[in-house]
Every structure is written in C-alpha cells, then in structure tokens.
C-alpha cells in the first residue's frame, strides 16, 4: 500500500520546483520518487495559497543592504553588521504561464509530474483549527498552517484506514504537529536552489 501525503503549500511548491529541475541532490530525487508513488492531497487552503507563493518568486526582489537587528549582549547591544540580499529578477510571462499550467494540471489530474486531490474546508476542520492554533502561542506558525494541520487531523479521525503524513519543512508547524500527534515528513529539508 502506498503512503498518503498531505502537502502543505510550500511542500507543494517545492515538489513542483524540484521535479522540474534536472540536477537534484540524490535525497531530493528519492523524496520526489516517494511522493510520486504515494497518494497525494492538498488542502483547499493550498489551492488558493499556491498562487501567492508563486507570486513571491514571480515578482522578484531588488537587491539591498539591511542592518542586522540581532541583540548580541545581555545589556541590549545591537549587532554592528549588515546583511546583503541579492537581486532576484522577475519571471517573464512565459515562465509564469508555465507555472500556472503546471499547477492547474496537478489539480485536474492531468500532470505527468504530480496529481493531487483537494481536501475541503469544513466546519469540523475550522473547529479543529481553533484548537490547533493555540499552539501558536508557543510555536511560530500561522493560521493557514493550523487549517492545513486540522485538515489532516480531521481526515485521519474520519478515516481510520488512512493516515495522512503531512509534508512540511516549516519548523514551527512541525513542533505543533508533534504536540498534536500528527505524522509529518520533511521531504525537502535541503536548501532550495535559486532559479
């Protein structure tokens, strides 16, 4: 029986990003193959949020220098260093159109790269998310992540024959998932190479 995965939005993006690159690290190629063999889901939240993630890259960003804001001593002394951020060019219309096509194909079940089914947002999921979000008082994760975790928890409770493994690299969310006794896998723990 194949594994069943719920990809959070960034894992969904990272899967598509890595799957379309030629030279991946061996561990990433193995992760891609494992996910492709599995049954894959995303939350309806990720169906919406994926466009925002693509937009972050498509818009690009200008280079700049920013003063470090770290406190380096007990008496409140601030770091005297600066951080340089490299420029990332905007994506052209062809690249944006290609990404949108790839996302649509994964959602429609016609992609040779990955196909996902969408799990709905229900009152039960929202109610569960209200409990899960309380962990954000301790761990750094957002309300959309709480809804994704609640989607997995609700699905696992409603179908005892299937255990969704949440694929995420979000450190705060992983800490929350441990507290909620939810299975997760950090399939893309290596740094994403720039495009």
HELIX and SHEET records of a PDB file:
HELIX    1   1 UNK A    9  UNK A   19  1                                  11    
HELIX    2   2 UNK A   26  UNK A   37  1                                  12    
HELIX    3   3 UNK A   44  UNK A   58  1                                  15    
HELIX    4   4 UNK A   93  UNK A  108  1                                  16    
HELIX    5   5 UNK A  123  UNK A  132  1                                  10    
HELIX    6   6 UNK A  133  UNK A  137  5                                   5    
HELIX    7   7 UNK A  143  UNK A  158  1                                  16    
HELIX    8   8 UNK A  171  UNK A  179  1                                   9    
SHEET    1   A 5 UNK A 117  UNK A 119  0                                        
SHEET    2   A 5 UNK A  39  UNK A  43  1                                        
SHEET    3   A 5 UNK A   4  UNK A   7  1                                        
SHEET    4   A 5 UNK A 164  UNK A 167  1                                        
SHEET    5   A 5 UNK A 184  UNK A 185  1                                        
SHEET    1   B 2 UNK A  64  UNK A  67  0                                        
SHEET    2   B 2 UNK A  82  UNK A  85 -1                                        
END                                                                             
